[in-house]
């Protein structure tokens, strides 16, 4: 497989985001779904409107999200919308849809040793093309979160999240947290779900592009209501048509930092076997870890 192109800018701004989108070279058309994490109430690191709103408005995209499997302010569509409103995601583009607020549907996992299927929000069917717009940061369970997590846990319905978190043992959110599994199996389950979504889009001729904004990088995820402060300086924005390469570029950039907090984010990622997700996703054929970084 030839090297993937990953575009990068240090300019973390609305203009920098637009430049990355344009550099990727895929013009998204039709009804465009823009997958972001709306962030738990109390979190601080979610993508801010001043950075993403101009691009969302230009594309007339719809912010798309699904409910959480864990108890909180976003495990119910009605309450989730309130948090989205508080965080500024309702008043941009074509608004927001909580995709599993209207149900869910099953897509196949063609290459998997943990998951037999993936359950995703019914509203995902509404979109002709997708922008996977992730915030790069640490994560309590996955080590880190970027495009692969945003496409797996992020697009999965509440029940689908339970199925991924339990490594295929249950799709009941009340039961998944007591399931026993190996950490590596969870990382691989996320990769399998992300690949299933990519396969579904390809089979239905729906393009997708991937962007990760690496700012406000804490060891905790935006799904943590008690998210800590950033531990390293902002890095920049990465963009590609390859989610594996884009995640790998983000991880490599973290490993190139030499700040006081670098060891904290590295420890979070490696203690959860987070880096395994890119190599396993590559083995599934989702993309490549071999990339060329093109700074713009």
N, C-alpha and C positions, 0 to 999 in steps of 0.2 A: 504494500500500500504506500502511495506517495505521501510526502509530508503534507499535513493540513496547514492551511494558512490561518493564523490567529492575528487579528489586528489589535493594536494596543495604543492607548493614549494616556498620558498622565493627567490630562485635562478632565477632571471630574466636574462636569458642568452640563447644562442642557446642550450647549454647542458641541462639547466633546462627545456626548452620547449620540447626537445626530451624525457627527463625522464617522463614528464607528459603524453605525447602521448603514450609512452610505458606502463605506469602504467594503463592507461584506459583499455588496453587489447583488443582493437578491431583493427585488422589489415585491414586498408583500401587498396583496390585493384582495378585493372582496371584503367580506366580513372578517376583520382581523382581531384575533384574541391575543391579549398581552398578559402572559402569566407572571404575576408578581406575588410575593408574600405580603399580605396586608399587615402583618405584625401583630403580636398579641398586645392587648391593652397593658400599658406599663413598659413595653419595650421601647428602645430608642433608635435602633439601628436600621429599621426598615427604610426602603427607598423613599426619599422625600419628593414631594410634588414639584419643587423648584427645579429638580434635575430631570424628572421623567415626563412632566406634564406637556412641555412643548412638543416632544416627539409623539406622545400618545395623541395629542390634539391633531398634529399634522397627519397622522395615519388614520385618524378618526377610529382608533382602536377601542375595544372594550376590555377593561381590566377583568381578568378571569381568575377565580380562586375557588377552593373547596373548603368545607368545614374540617375542623380538627377532630382527631380521634380521642384526644385527651380532654378532660373536663376543663372548661374555661369559657371565656367570652366569645369564642369563635366556633364552638361545636354545634351551634344552631344558626341557621341561615338568617333569621331575623336579628339576633344579637350580633352576629358577624357583620351584618350591614352597618350596624351602629358604630362598630370599631372602625370599619372601612371609611365611614363618613368622618370620624374623628381624626383619622390619619390622612385625609385628603384624597382618597382614591375614587370618590363618587363624582366629583366635579371636574372630570377631565375626559377628553375623548367622547366615546359613546357610553360613558357610565361604567358600571360594574355588574358582573353576574356571578353569584355564588352557584357554581355549576351543579353541585349535588343538591341544591335546594329544591330542584324539580325531579330528582331521582338519580339513578346511576345505570351504567351499562357495562357489560363484560367484554373485554378484548382478550385475544389469545396471547400467551407467552410462548413463542415458538422455540426459544432456546433457553431452557431454565432447569435448574435442579432443585429449586425451592418453590417457585410459584407455578401454578397451572394456568393462571389467568391474572388479569389485572382489572380492578373495578374502578372506573373513572366517572367523573361527574357527567350527567346526562347532557348538560349544556355544552360540553365540548363538541358535540355534533354541529353546533350552530356556526362554527367558524371555518372559513375557507383557507386561512393561513394563520400561522402562530409566531409570535415573538416570545421566546423564553427569556424573560428579563429578570435576572437573579441578582440578589445581594450576596456578595462573597463574605463569609464570616465563619466562625467556629460553630460547633453544634454538639449538644450534650450527648446525643446518641450516635450520630453519624461521624463525629469528628470535625467535619466541616460541611458547609452547605453552599452550593453554587448551582450550576445548570442541571447537573444530574439529579440532585435532590429535588430541585424545583420541578423537574419533569416526572419524578417518581412519586414521592410522598405528596408533592404539591398538586399534581393533577388527579391523584387518586381521591375518590370519594371518602367520606368518613369511614365507611366500612372497608373500602379499599386500603386506607391507611392502616387499619387494624390487621388486614391480611398481610401487608408488607412487613409491619412491625413484628408480627408473629411468625414471619418466614413461612407463610402459607399454612399455618395451623388453624386459624380462625379468622372470620371476617366480622366478628362481634367485638365492637369497641370496649364492651364491659369485661371481656375475657382475655383480650390480647395482652394486657400488661402482666398477667400472671403466667404466660407461656414461657417455657424454658427454651433457650436457643443459644447457639454460639455466636459471638459478636461478628465474626467473619460472614456467617450466614445472613445476618441482617444487612450487611454492606452489599453482599451479592444480590439479595432480594431487591434492594433499591435499584441496582444496575439492571436487573431483569425487568422491573417495571418500567424504567426509563426507556429501555430498548423496545418494549411492547408498544409504548406510545409512539416512538419513532416509526416502528413498523406499520402501525395503524395509519399514521399520517401519509407514509409513502404509498401504502396500498390504496389510499383514497386521493392520491395526487394533491395533497395539501402541503405546501412548503413550510419549513420552520427555520428560523435563525436563532442564534444563541448569543446573548450578551450578559456579562457579569460585571457589575459595578463593585469594585473592591475598595470600599470606604467604610469608616466606622467599624473596623475589624476587631470585634470582641471575641472572646473564647466561647461566648454563648450565642445562641441563635435568636433571631427576631421573634421566635415563638415563645421565648422565655419572658414572662412578665417582669422578671427581676434581672433583666439583661445587664451585664456589667459594662464598664467603660471600655473603649478601644484599647488594645494592648500594643499595637504597632501603628505607625503612620499610614495614612491613606496611600494606596498603590496606584490605582488607575482604573481604566475600563478595558475589558477584553471582549472581542467579538469574533464569531466564526460560524460556519455552517456545520462544524463538527463539535458536539458537546463534550466529547472525551478530551479532545485537544484543548478546548477552552478551559475545562476544569483543571487539566494538567498544567496549563500555563499559569493559572491562578495559584496552584499549589507550589509550583517552581518559584514563582515570584515571592511567596512567603518564605521559602527556604533561602532566598537570596538576601533577605533582610537580616540585619545584624543589630537589632535593637534590644533593649532590656526585656521587652515583652515577647520577643521572638520565640524564646524557649517555651513560653506559656502556650502560645497558639500551636507550636509544633508538638508539645506534649499532649494537648487536647486531641489533635488529629491522630497522632500515632498510638495513643492509648486506646483509641476506638478503632484502630486499623483503617482509618479513613482513606489513606492513599491506595488501599486495595481496590477501591471502586473504579478507578480509571483503568487499571490493568485487567480487571474482570470484565468491565464493559467493552474493552478492546477485544477480549477473547470471544465476546458475544457478537462481534461485528458491528457494534454501534458507532465506532470511530477509531481513531488512532491516537496514541500518546506521543507520536513523532510529529513535531510541528515546526513551522517557521514563524517566528514572531516578527511582525511587521509593524514598526512604530510609526504612527502618523501624528 
